[in-house]
Amino acid sequence: MSILTEQDTVTIRFAGDSGDGIQLAGGQLTTTSAIIGNDVHTFPDFPAEIRAPAGTLPGVSGFQISFSSKEIYTAGDALHALVAMNPAALKINLKDLEKNGLIVLNQNSFNEKELKKAHYQSDPLSSGELQDYRVFALPISELTLNAVKNLGLTHSQAMKCKNMFALGIIYWLYSRPLDTTLGWLEKKFAHKKNILEANQAALKAGYNYALTVDLFTERYIIRKAELSPGVYQQLTGNEAFAKACAVIALKSECPFLLSGYPITPASTVLQYVAKYAQLVPTMRVFQAEDEIAAMSAVVGAAFGGGISMTVTSGPGFDLKSEALGLAVMTELPCIVIDVQRSGPSTGMPTKTEQSDLLMAMFGRHGESPIPILCPQSPGDCFHILIEAVQIATTYMTPVIVLSDGYLATSAEPWKIPESNQIPDLKPQFSKTEFTHIRNTETLAKSWVKPGTKNLEYRLGGLEKDVNTGNISYDPLNHHKMIELRASKIANIKIPDVKVWGKSSGKLLVISWGSTYGAVFTALENLKAQGVHDISFAHLRNLNPLPKNLESVMKSFDKILVPELNLGQLSTLLRAKYLMDVKSFSKVTGRPFLVQELQHKILEYLQS
């Protein structure tokens, strides 16, 4: 008889070979948990290799999900449960499991051959290595084969159902219904009846096995979270970017272009937008032959009067710098989405990092300032892209949006905005002025469509005269134009930074981009523990910085900036405000853990 225990928050990780359907099982647990009303955050983690050798450490794929009866901001820290489909998955992920945590593993894979591939000297099931955990070694492969043996599948096809068997066990353990996944299987395998029946049978068999074998002394319930009223959808950061593209195309009433060259982890934005382009007549997706062509196409589309953007990651961003400089000189509105990943060079293409900030600030020849915006969560990728378009078209400038691999692939419930909550994105094209005449408030040039009657559109990479717009080699004019373009960016109107906690005190923690969730959660936990000498500020705009940031920083004795790099924002803040800013760096390809942030904050607070 199992005891039913209520939990606020649970964090589970599925792990196994890339071919074990780990991401699929995690995705179904995510969808099910969101539908029954939990707040949900996920963190997929997969190898860079397309198909690493089965059973090896480099080939391990993982999917972590945290679901809760309260609002959460990360995919969790220490795991409550680990589902390991082979020895390599156990070895890679065991360090993240809390003491007395649950391990559900596929005992059939713990044979001499598989243990050797995972570099185990002895079987962890008998060596005592797992004595601090609650281990359930189950013959998952064997049980799956028995569940589907009468459905006419090959051995290989039958073995692919074992992820559903494991998922069924988890559904029973954490009081999840089967209906959502059964319905999803019906749609996915509608034309493959035997595959459909096998996966459904495996899912039910796993659930019923957990129900009847009386191995599990405890079962868990996680109640519905109280989220603000509205219609929600579970989506990743890259999906949010794609939805924003479709909304921008419709709201702007302009031709829309997204160009790019496939690069992990940015490629799925192109794929998602390509689907929307089939429904929105004004949308175009262009897969260029290289990153240079992708950026050049964006500049050309902006010249033609379209809303244009490109999506890439670090190595591709390198190649876009020359054409991005042309966009600065021509003062054309366009967007570059950089989904940052671990580098340099190819680095770790499926891992996350915040390592492109200094490149976004300075990675072009000449004085070429560009606004930089950073989403703080997967859902915020939608809103930040709309803000980027507003800035680009208002100030006639390219804009850089810095996302990262964690935001790109992790997911959260996103409250779908009403149509009237989306701002007017229809740009104003000039029909009465030459392009060199500027708005006195924004310093932006007017935007003129080529071919507009009686208007001359001067375009090119050469410097222009500040008064006439003609090509100019005058040194003083060049200095004036450099200052003018810099002033235009520096004076962009952005919201003041808000402070969570006291407006002055001993320690201010500043985050940017995807570090928001972990930092905010760490500070909430510390506050609940009675630590009140800390405050928090998060930056979504990094160029220009909020006008009140300097005064906010000077109201605190100490400043700490956690970053997934070696201190790039810290360097900028020190240089700009001449203040002692302490950097807390992590460059492992993985996001911050809440626990490590709490430890560092307390350590610095007490130093």
C-alpha positions, -999 to 999 in steps of 0.1 A, spaced: 0 0 0 16 33 -11 13 64 10 1 95 -9 24 124 -1 17 160 -12 46 180 -28 49 216 -37 75 211 -65 90 181 -81 120 179 -105 125 148 -126 150 139 -153 148 113 -180 181 102 -194 193 76 -219 205 72 -255 194 97 -281 175 69 -297 156 61 -265 129 87 -270 140 107 -240 130 141 -253 96 127 -264 89 112 -230 99 144 -213 78 165 -237 47 144 -229 52 147 -192 55 184 -197 23 187 -217 4 165 -193 16 185 -162 7 218 -179 -28 207 -189 -36 196 -154 -27 230 -141 9 228 -127 34 255 -134 61 238 -155 96 246 -166 118 223 -186 155 219 -196 163 195 -225 199 185 -227 211 166 -257 245 156 -273 261 176 -301 267 145 -321 239 135 -345 242 99 -333 269 92 -308 277 54 -302 249 38 -282 256 34 -245 285 58 -244 288 89 -221 289 114 -250 257 99 -264 235 105 -233 204 126 -239 185 142 -210 152 160 -203 146 177 -170 112 190 -159 101 208 -128 64 210 -121 48 228 -92 17 238 -73 31 274 -72 48 297 -97 83 287 -105 111 303 -126 136 275 -133 137 238 -143 148 230 -108 181 221 -90 186 188 -72 165 160 -88 137 143 -69 138 114 -94 161 101 -121 149 77 -148 181 61 -163 177 39 -193 213 27 -193 245 28 -172 259 58 -191 228 78 -182 231 69 -146 268 79 -144 263 112 -161 233 123 -140 237 107 -106 256 137 -92 225 159 -97 201 136 -77 193 146 -41 201 122 -13 173 97 -8 161 106 -43 144 81 -65 162 61 -92 142 42 -117 165 23 -140 164 -2 -168 180 -33 -152 182 -51 -185 208 -26 -198 232 -31 -168 252 -59 -183 289 -63 -187 291 -47 -222 270 -17 -213 288 -11 -180 322 -12 -199 310 14 -224 300 37 -195 335 32 -179 321 15 -148 347 -7 -131 320 -26 -112 282 -28 -113 268 2 -93 238 -19 -84 259 -42 -62 289 -20 -54 272 2 -28 275 33 -49 238 38 -48 232 32 -11 221 68 -4 192 66 -29 160 47 -33 167 25 -62 141 7 -83 160 -16 -108 133 -28 -131 135 -50 -162 120 -23 -184 132 -37 -217 118 -72 -209 85 -58 -195 81 -37 -226 87 -66 -250 61 -87 -230 35 -58 -232 37 -56 -270 46 -91 -280 13 -99 -298 13 -67 -319 35 -78 -348 64 -55 -342 101 -63 -349 124 -64 -319 138 -30 -328 103 -14 -330 92 -30 -298 123 -17 -279 115 18 -290 84 16 -268 103 13 -236 103 51 -231 64 48 -229 67 21 -203 90 42 -182 67 72 -186 38 51 -174 56 44 -142 63 81 -136 27 90 -144 15 66 -116 42 78 -92 33 115 -96 -5 111 -101 -5 121 -137 -34 110 -161 -27 90 -192 -54 106 -214 -33 134 -229 -5 111 -240 -29 84 -253 -45 111 -274 -12 124 -287 -2 89 -297 -34 85 -317 -26 116 -337 11 108 -342 6 72 -353 -28 75 -369 -16 56 -400 5 31 -382 -20 10 -362 5 -15 -348 29 12 -336 1 31 -321 -13 1 -302 22 -9 -290 30 25 -276 -3 28 -259 0 -7 -245 35 1 -231 23 33 -215 -6 15 -198 16 -15 -189 41 8 -171 13 25 -152 -3 -7 -142 30 -23 -132 37 5 -108 2 2 -95 3 -35 -88 38 -46 -80 38 -29 -46 74 -18 -49 68 19 -43 60 28 -7 52 64 -16 32 81 -43 31 119 -49 5 145 -56 12 180 -69 -18 202 -69 -28 228 -95 -9 261 -94 -27 294 -90 -16 313 -121 -31 346 -133 -63 340 -153 -59 336 -190 -53 311 -218 -18 295 -216 3 276 -240 35 256 -232 63 269 -255 101 272 -258 120 304 -264 125 296 -301 88 289 -305 81 323 -289 103 340 -314 85 324 -342 51 334 -329 63 369 -325 75 369 -361 39 360 -373 24 387 -351 49 413 -364 41 404 -400 4 408 -394 6 439 -372 31 458 -393 12 452 -425 46 451 -442 64 424 -461 83 403 -436 115 384 -441 134 360 -418 166 348 -433 193 325 -418 217 297 -423 211 266 -402 230 266 -369 224 250 -335 206 261 -314 189 287 -336 177 266 -365 143 258 -351 133 294 -353 136 291 -391 116 259 -391 88 272 -369 85 305 -390 84 285 -422 52 268 -410 36 302 -401 47 316 -435 23 291 -451 -6 309 -433 6 345 -435 9 358 -471 33 386 -463 59 363 -446 89 350 -463 116 326 -450 150 325 -468 176 298 -461 207 315 -474 239 298 -486 259 313 -457 256 338 -428 270 367 -449 242 363 -474 216 359 -447 226 393 -432 229 410 -465 194 399 -475 181 414 -443 197 448 -451 182 446 -486 148 438 -473 149 467 -449 159 490 -478 129 477 -497 105 487 -469 101 453 -452 104 442 -416 135 420 -417 155 399 -393 180 371 -392 186 344 -366 219 328 -358 243 317 -330 278 328 -321 299 315 -350 273 328 -375 271 362 -356 309 365 -363 302 364 -401 274 389 -400 295 418 -386 304 435 -420 268 436 -433 256 446 -398 280 475 -400 264 484 -434 230 485 -416 244 509 -390 258 532 -417 227 531 -439 205 534 -407 180 507 -417 157 489 -393 165 452 -390 169 426 -362 196 401 -355 186 373 -331 217 356 -316 209 324 -297 242 322 -278 259 289 -273 292 277 -258 323 287 -277 347 297 -291 346 283 -326 322 252 -327 326 249 -289 297 229 -274 269 237 -299 240 223 -279 251 239 -246 242 274 -232 264 304 -226 261 342 -223 294 347 -241 285 371 -270 277 403 -251 310 420 -258 308 410 -294 273 425 -296 286 457 -281 319 461 -300 322 433 -326 322 456 -357 347 478 -372 344 516 -367 321 533 -342 289 513 -348 267 513 -317 236 490 -318 207 486 -293 209 452 -274 179 435 -258 178 403 -238 148 381 -230 146 368 -194 125 337 -200 112 315 -229 79 334 -230 97 368 -229 113 360 -262 79 369 -277 77 403 -261 113 412 -265 112 407 -303 82 430 -306 101 456 -285 131 452 -308 110 459 -339 95 490 -322 130 503 -314 143 495 -349 115 513 -368 113 542 -344 150 550 -343 160 535 -377 187 512 -365 196 475 -365 188 459 -331 205 428 -316 185 404 -294 206 381 -273 189 348 -264 208 316 -255 206 278 -257 188 275 -224 160 299 -234 158 284 -269 150 249 -258 135 252 -223 98 257 -220 73 273 -197 35 281 -197 31 313 -217 0 335 -212 -13 342 -247 -19 380 -250 -51 395 -264 -48 412 -298 -54 446 -283 -24 440 -260 0 440 -290 12 475 -299 7 491 -333 37 480 -354 28 497 -386 58 519 -396 56 554 -410 72 558 -445 80 593 -456 65 606 -488 74 643 -484 110 644 -471 145 636 -481 160 607 -461 187 629 -445 161 650 -426 159 637 -391 133 635 -364 143 661 -338 133 638 -309 147 604 -320 174 617 -344 161 590 -368 162 594 -405 130 591 -423 122 557 -439 116 560 -477 105 531 -499 126 530 -531 108 545 -560 88 570 -540 80 598 -564 102 629 -561 123 615 -532 159 606 -537 171 576 -516 208 577 -510 221 544 -498 256 529 -494 284 522 -470 302 555 -476 298 584 -452 270 609 -459 269 646 -454 249 655 -423 229 682 -442 225 669 -477 228 631 -475 254 632 -503 286 612 -500 312 631 -479 348 627 -471 350 658 -449 368 648 -416 347 671 -394 314 659 -410 325 623 -403 331 631 -367 297 648 -364 279 618 -381 297 594 -357 285 614 -327 250 617 -342 246 580 -346 260 573 -311 236 599 -296 207 583 -314 214 549 -297 223 564 -263 190 584 -261 167 555 -269 138 556 -244 137 524 -223 121 517 -190 140 524 -157 154 494 -140 132 482 -111 146 470 -78 132 439 -60 135 445 -23 149 475 -6 160 505 -27 193 508 -9 213 485 14 243 461 16 241 440 -16 225 444 -50 225 414 -73 222 422 -110 212 396 -136 206 397 -174 191 374 -199 183 338 -189 199 340 -154 168 358 -142 149 327 -131 177 312 -110 188 345 -95 153 355 -86 145 321 -70 177 322 -50 169 356 -36 133 345 -28 146 315 -9 171 336 10 144 361 19 123 333 32 152 321 53 154 356 70 181 372 48 169 407 41 201 426 32 199 418 -5 181 434 -34 177 424 -70 177 442 -104 173 425 -138 184 440 -171 165 434 -203 182 464 -221 220 463 -222 225 490 -248 216 516 -238 215 508 -201 186 521 -181 191 558 -172 186 552 -135 210 522 -132 239 543 -120 220 559 -91 205 525 -82 239 508 -81 254 537 -60 227 530 -34 243 497 -24 276 488 -7 282 458 -29 272 447 -64 273 411 -76 266 400 -112 262 363 -119 269 355 -156 274 325 -178 307 339 -190 339 353 -174 323 386 -165 313 405 -196 285 426 -181 306 432 -150 333 446 -172 309 470 -189 294 482 -156 329 488 -141 340 507 -171 309 528 -174 302 537 -137 337 532 -122 323 511 -94 336 478 -79 314 452 -94 319 416 -84 315 390 -110 302 354 -103 311 334 -134 300 300 -146 311 287 -180 302 250 -180 275 249 -207 248 246 -181 226 273 -164 231 284 -128 218 262 -100 197 281 -74 218 264 -46 251 276 -60 238 311 -63 225 311 -27 259 300 -15 277 327 -34 254 355 -24 257 346 13 295 343 9 298 377 -7 273 393 17 293 381 47 327 390 33 
